[in-house]
Amino acid sequence: MHESSRFDDEAATWEDDPAHEKRQVAVARAIRAAVDLGPQMRAIEIGGGTGRLSILLADQVGSVVVTDPSAGMVQVAQERIASAGLADRPSAVRADLVTDPIAGTYDVAWSSLALHHVHDVDGLLRSVAGLLVDGGRLAIADLDDDPDGAFHADKPGFDGHDGFDRDRLTEQLTGAGFTDIGFVDATTITKDDREFGLFLCTATLGKA
């Protein structure tokens, strides 16, 4: 992942934007509908930022580890988890899952608008596959393909992905060992009077 310094700067005020909350609530709702979560499950979040998605889903699983490469975001996530009275369930650690080792194995991994910031998507998917148990579930929410780059046009330094083609992402997931890959429309994001689609992609590690 990258852009950590920008997210360090924006972490303290990230949740001041009501659109961020609306988006995370929609993604959490979509994950609950698409993935059979349970109280014994161990979850890990990829690029979790302030941890809001995992806080919304914490009552659906036994434990959650929120990871993010931005120290500022992780600090805010730790504060938000504590203030929500959930310090015994989620935790937040600074880690880039492409390169940093994480202890343990997990039953489910989720993310919201993190994948398009990852340079090495194939490497990330392989790393996540290595953290999941056989049959573990993956739930990724991100932008549909935006070939004009309109969503990030206001960020001249952005060098991530302008959304994802669903067929291409399916190929990448298959290459990392995932099966049972499916997509649903999770929500939309309105920006500069234009709507951008946000999908939820779910997949299972191991044989179909």
N, C-alpha and C positions, 0 to 999 in steps of 0.2 A: 504494500500500500504506500501511499505518498501523501503529499500536502499536509503532513502532520503539523507543521508550524502554523499554517492557516487555521487549522482546527483548534490548535492550542489557543490562538487569539480569540476565536469565536465561541469557545466552550461555555464561558460564563453566561453568555446571553443567548445561547442557541435555542433554549426552550421558550424564549420570549416571543417567538414567532408562533402564533396560534395555528398556522398551517402545518407546522411540524407535528404538533399534537394530533391534529385531525388525521394526518397521514399515518402516524404510528398506530392510532386506534383502528384505522381501517385495515392496516396490515395485520395487526394482532387478531382482529376478527376473522380475516381470511385464513390465517394459520390455524386458528381453533377449528374452523370449518373443514380444513383440508387434511389436517394431521391429527391422528388419534393420540393425544397426549395423556399422560398418567402420572400419579403422585410418586411413582418410583423412578421416574425417568430423570436422567442427567442431561442437561442441555448446555450448549455453548453458543454464544452469539459472535458472529463475525463482524468486526468493525462496528461495534455497538454504540459508539458515541457516548451520549449521556446515560445510556442504559434504559431509556424509556420503554422500548419494546419489551425488554426482558422483565421490567417491573410490571408491565401490563399482563405478561404471561406467567409470572412467577407462581401464581396460585394453581397453575395447571400442571406443574412438574415438581420434582423433588428438590432439584438444585439447578442453578444457572451460573455459568461463568461468562461474564461479559468481557470480551477482548477488544482492544483498540490500540493502534500504534501511537495515538496522540496522548501524551501525558496529561494535557489539560482536560481532555474529554474524560479520561479515566478518573481524574480527581473529582470532576463534577458527578460522574456516575456513582462513585463511592458515597458522595454526599447525598445524592438523591435516594440511593438505596437505604441509607441510614435514616433519612427523614421520613421515608415511607414505612419505616418499622419492619424492614425486610432483611436486616443485616444477617440473619441466620440462614437465609436461603440464597439470594444472589450474591456474587462477588464480582469485582471488576479488577482486571489486571492489564497492564500495558504489554501488548504483544502484537506483532505482525505475523499472522498465521502462515504467511508464505515462507518466512525465514526463522521464526522463533519457536523453539520447542515448547509444547504445552503438556503437562502431565495429565494422565488419566485417559479414560475412554468415555464416550458419550453416546447417548441414545438418539439425540436429535441436535441438529445445528440449524440456526436460523440467522437471517440478516435482512436489513431493510436499507436499500439505497447505499449499500457499501460496495457492491461488486464493481460498479462502474468507476470506482476510484482505484481499482487494483490493476497494476500493469500486467502482472503474470497471472492471468485468470486460470490457465491450465495448472500452473503450479499451486495456486490456492486450492483448487478443487481436489488435487491429489493430496494435499496436506490435510484437508478436511476429511477426505475419505480415510486417511490414516488414523484419524481421531475417533471415527464412528465405529460402533460395533457392527457386526454383520447384520444386515437388516435395518440398520439405523436410518433415520429419516433426515432429509435436507429440505429446508424451506427458504427460498431466496426471493425477496421482493426487489424488483428494480425496474428501470425504465425500458420501455419498448424502444426499438430502433429509431433513432432520431438522426437521419442522415445529414440533415442541414446543420446539426450542432446548435440548434436554436435554444435548447434548454440551458446550456452553459455559455451562451453568447455574452453574458454579462461578466464572465470570469475569464479575462484574457490569458491568465496563466494556467488554465485548466488543460491537462494533458492526459486525461483518462479516456473512458469510452463514452461515446455518444449513444447510449442505450445499447440494447442487444437484440439481434435477430434470433427469434425463438428456435428456428431450425439449427442455426449454428451453435447456440448454447446447448441444445440437445446433444449435438455431436460431441461437444467438449465434455459434457457430463458423462456420456457413454464411455468416452475415452478414459475417464477417471474411475470407472468401475460402477457407475450408477445405472439403475434400471427404473422401470415404472415411472418414467418422467412425464410430467403433465404440467399444463399451464392454465391459470384462470386469470381473469381481469380482476385486480384487487381494488384499484381506485384510480382516480385521475388527479393530476396536479395542474392547477391553472397558474400560468406565469406569462406576464405580458399579454394578457387577453388571449392566450392560446392554451389548449388543453393537451397534456401529455399523458399517455397511458402508463400505468404502473401494473406490472404483472406479478403474480406469485407463481413461482416454479417450485414444484415438489418432486422429490426423487428418493429412491431407496438404494442403499448400498448393498451390492451383492446380486446374486442371481434372481432373475424374474420369477 
